[in-house]
């Protein structure tokens, strides 16, 4: 299969262009590793044919068999690791789900890992995968230009908004997906989401990969407005208009809206489902080899959440990840998450998801939970040679 992910960013700021070039220079080696892993996957991964289906809606995958396979772990997790994960989760004061999946093995250490938790910006991962899947199928390229205008702005964290003036800001899909994953820029993510076909396209991608246990919501503007007890209006994207409108609501309205969201989050996902999907991504079962390597390399550059799981990762390990953070009401924080792939010096990888649905504990206490999971993995790590025949 011929696949090119060469990106020439000509309109993005110089620092974003340099980051993309550095990432792409390192892509070759990573792609080779992923392709080798994919070749070991047997009939799970088949090279994309030139005449692949172009449908983005749910249906049998053109890569996987029409019969939905089972991706549930089949082996018991190491006892000491499972005990520590259980201790960490059960001693945390809040609703939390934890899953640690060994990528090269078939076990998962977990706590409350099947309960749906609000993803918040963790869902940007599925948008990026849907885009790269479309690139794999020749529907678009990362060089495709996109113009962001004032009417495209969203809410909360959107550094891109400062660049949108006059007739708008023109950049590339590569720049937007980098901003969405490394800075968690909501406007960048929503722009990519529109380009790939909206929420239904993302749901379709997950369905074709037989990913269950992960929902994708209606988009940031609608979902965050509902969570706050508001109806979205584009005027809320300007300055601090959203915060002002939310602040004018009676506390009872905000509490009722937040409780409704948490009871059945439209972006809900279980820690086990996320860890399973990330393990399959690392194994090369979600995207082509080059797209897999490109996505993981971008995740390595994430600037958000340095004191979450990453704070417990030793300097000689690597961690490619995506965070998510929801709304706060009084002392209650929601959707405080970190998910990713943690790799040991010997190349062994673990897919991790720590999802905090709701809690009133301090941020350092949340960091302690997440860092504790990373440290538990390191303390119980068994090199590949020790896992032979496991």
N, C-alpha and C positions, 0 to 999 in steps of 0.2 A: 504494500500500500504506500503510495506516495503521499506524504503529509508534510506541509510546510507551515510553520508557525512564525515565520520571520515577520517582525513588526517594525515598521518605520514610522516612529511617532514624530510628526513634523510640527504639530500645533500645540502639543502639550508643553508645560513648563519644563525647563532644562533638567531640574532635579528628577522629575517623573520619567523623562526620557532616559536619563542616565541609569536610573534604577531598572527600567525595562531592558536596556541593553546589557547591563551586568547580569540580569537574570537569564536572558536568552543566551549569553555566552556560556553560562553554566548548564544550559538545558541539555546539550548533547550527551554528557555523561549520565545525567539523571534519566534521560529518555532511554538510554541503552539499558539501564538497570530495570526500568519498568517494563520495557519490551521483553527482556529476558524472563521477568516474573510472569508476564502474560503468556509467554510460550510454555510455561510450566503449568498453565491453568487447564490444559487439556482442551476439551470441547466447550469450556465455558466462554472462551473468547475467540471470535472468528474475525479475520480481517474484513474491514468494510469494503463492500463492492462498489464500483462506480455508479451502478444503477440502484443504489439504496432507496428505500421509501423516503419521501420527504414529509410525511405526515408528522406533525408535532403533537397530535392528540393521543390519548391513551390507546394502547393496542399492543399486540404481540411485538416484542422487540426484534429489530433486525439483527441484533448481535446475539441475543440469548434465545433459547428455545421457547416455544409458545407455552410449554408446560412450566408453571411457576416452580422454581427450585426452592429448596429450604436452605436458609442461611443462618439458622439458629445454631448456636454452639453445641457441639455433641460430646465434648470432653470436659471433665471437671477441672476447675481452675486450681492452681497451687493452693494448698490449704492455708498457708501462712498469709498469702496475699488476700485471699477471700476473707479471712478473719480480720485483717486490718481494714479492708474496705468496709466491711460490716461495722466495725468499731467507729470508723470515721463518720459514716452515714448516720448511724443510730445515735451518736452523741451530738450531732449537729441540731441546733434549735431552729428548725424550719423544714419546709418541704423540699427535699433534695433527691435527685436520682444520680447514681454513679454507675458507669460501665467502663471496664477495661478489657479490651479484646486483643489477644496476641495475634498479630497479622499473619505470621507464618504458622501458627498453630490452629487449634479449633476449640479454644476455651475462652470463657469470659468470667471475670470476677466482677460482682455487681452488688448494688444495694438499691432497692426500690427502682430498678432499672426499666420496668415496663409501664410506669406511670407517665402519662403525657404531661410535659412541662412546657411553658411558653418558650419558644426559641428566641424571639426577638431577632437580633442581627445574625444569629447563627444561620438563619434561613438564607442569607446572602450566598452561602456555599452552593445551594441548589440552583440559584440563579446563574452563578458562574459555571456550574456543570452543564446547565441547559445551553448556555451560550457556546461552550466548547464542544458540546455534542453537535450543535448546528454547524460549527466550524469543521468538525470531523466529517460531516455529511455534505460539505461543500455549499451550504446554504448562505454562509456569510464568512467574512474574514475578520481577524482582529484589527486589520488596517482600516476597516470601514469607518468613514467619518460620521460623527454625530454632533449636532448642534443643540446645545442646552439653552433654553430661553427662560424668561422669568416665569412663564406659566408651567414650566417643568419642575420648579423648585418644590421641595417637600417640607419636612419639619425636623426638629431636633438636630442631630449632628450632620452638617452638610457644608464642609469647608469649600466645596465647589461653588457655593452661592456667591462668594466674594468675586468670582471671576466672570459672572454672568452680568454683562452690561450691554447696553445698546441693542444690537441685533443678535446678541447671544454669544456664547462661547463654543467654538468648534474644536473638537478633539477626536480621539479614536476610541473604538470599543476596548482596545487594550488598555488605554489610560483609565477608562471608566471602571473596568473590572479590577484594575490594580487599586484604584482609590476605594472601591467598595470593600475589597478584602483587607487591605492593609490599614486604611483609615476608618473603615466602616461608614463611609459617606453615603447617606441615604439618597441624595439626589442622583449620585452616580449609579447606585444600585437600581433605583426606579427607572432610570434611563435605559440600562441594560435590559431590565425586565420588559419594558415596552418593546424594545427591539426584537427580543426573542419570541414575542407573542403573548405576553401577559401571564397571569397566574396559571391559566389552563395549560400553557406550554410547559411550565415547570412541573405541574402535576402529571402531565403526560410523560415527561422524561422519567420521573420517579416510578410511574406505573410500568413503563417499558423495562425498567431495571428491576422490577419486582421488589421495590422498596416499600414495605409496609411500616406503619408506626410513625410516619412522618407526614404531617399536614403542611400545606403551604397556604398562607392566608391571602387576603384580598389586596395586599400592598400596604406600604407604610402609612400613607395618608388616611385611608379609610380605617384601617385597624387601630392605629393610635388614637384617632378621633373617637371611635367607639369606646375604646378602653378608658378614655377620659370622660365620657359622657357628652361628647360633642358630635356634631355633624360636620364633615369636612367642607370647607370653603377655601378657595385658593388664596383669599386674602390672609388666611392664617399662616401662610408660608413666609410672610414678610416680617423681618426682625423678630420681635418677641410676641407677635400677635397671638400665637397659639397659647403661650404661657399665660398671657393676660386673659384670654377667653376662658381658659381652664380655671384660672384663679377666681373668676367671677361666679363660677358654679357653686351651688350649695354643697356642703360637704357630703350630705346624704346622697346626692346625685352622683358624685364622684365615687363614693364607696360602693354604691349599687352597681355602677358600670364596671369598676375594677373587679368586684366579686363575680360578676357575670363572665367577664373575660377569663378569670382564673379557673372558674368552674368548668369551662369548656373552651380552651384557647383555640382559635381558628388556626394558629400557627403551632399547635402543640406537637411535641415529638417526645418519644421515650429515649432515655440515655442509651438503652440497648440498641434501638434502631439506628441511632446516629453513629454509635461506635461500629456497628456492623457495616453501615454504608461507607464509613471512612476506611475500614479494613479492606473492603472491596475496591475502593479507590486506590489505595496503596498497592494492591495486588494487580492493578491494571484492568479491573473488570467493569469499571464504570465508563471510561473514556479510552480513546486511543492512547498509545504509549506517549507520544509527544505532548498531547493535551494533558495527560495525567502528570507528567513531569512539570509542565508549565504551571499547572494549578498548585501543585505542592510547593514549587519554588516560590510562587507568589505568597502562599500562606506562610512560608518561612519568614517573609519580610513584614509580617503583621506588626504594627506599632501599638496596637491596643492590648490592654490586659497584661502588662509586664510582670505584675505581682500576683496574677492568678496562677494557673498551672505552671506557666513558664518560670515563675519565681522559685519553684522547687526542682527545676530541671538542671542537672549538673552542667558545667561548662563544656564538657566533652561529649554530651548528648546533644541532639537537635530536636526542635519542636516546631512543627508547622501547624498553625491553628487559626481559629476564628472565635471571637467572643460575641456575646450578646448581652444587652442590658436593657431592662424594661423600665416602666414608670415607677415613681415613688409617690406614696401617699402617706403623709405623717411619718411614722417610724417603719412603715412596711415597704420593703424593696421587693421588686418582682423581676423575674427573668434575668438573673445574674448568672451567666453561663460562660463556659470555655470548653471547646472541643477541638481535637486535633490528633496528630500522629507524632508520637515521641519515639525517637530512634536512638538506640545504644551505639557505642563506638564500634561494636562488632557487626552492625547492620541490622540487628533484630529490632523490629518495630512493634509498637503498641498503639492501637486506636483507643482514644480516651474521650469520654463525654462526662462532664460534671455539670449538672443542670440544677440550679436553685430556683424553684418555682416562686416561692414566697418566704420571706424571713424578716425578722426585726433585729437581727444581730448586726454588729458593726461590720464595716468593710474589712478590717483586718481579720475578723473571725471568719469571714467568707474566704478570704485569701488563704487562711490557715487550712481550711478544709481542702481547697484545691491543691495547694502545695503539698499537703499530706498525701494526696493520691499520687502525685509525681514521685515523692520520696518512697512511698510504698512499692511502686513499680521498680525503682532502682534497687531497693533493699532486697527484693525478691527476684531480681532478674537472673535468668539462667541463660547463658550463652547458647548459641545454636548447637555447638558440639555436645552440650549437656542434654539437649532436647532430642537427640537422635533416637528415633523409635518411640518417642513420647506418644 
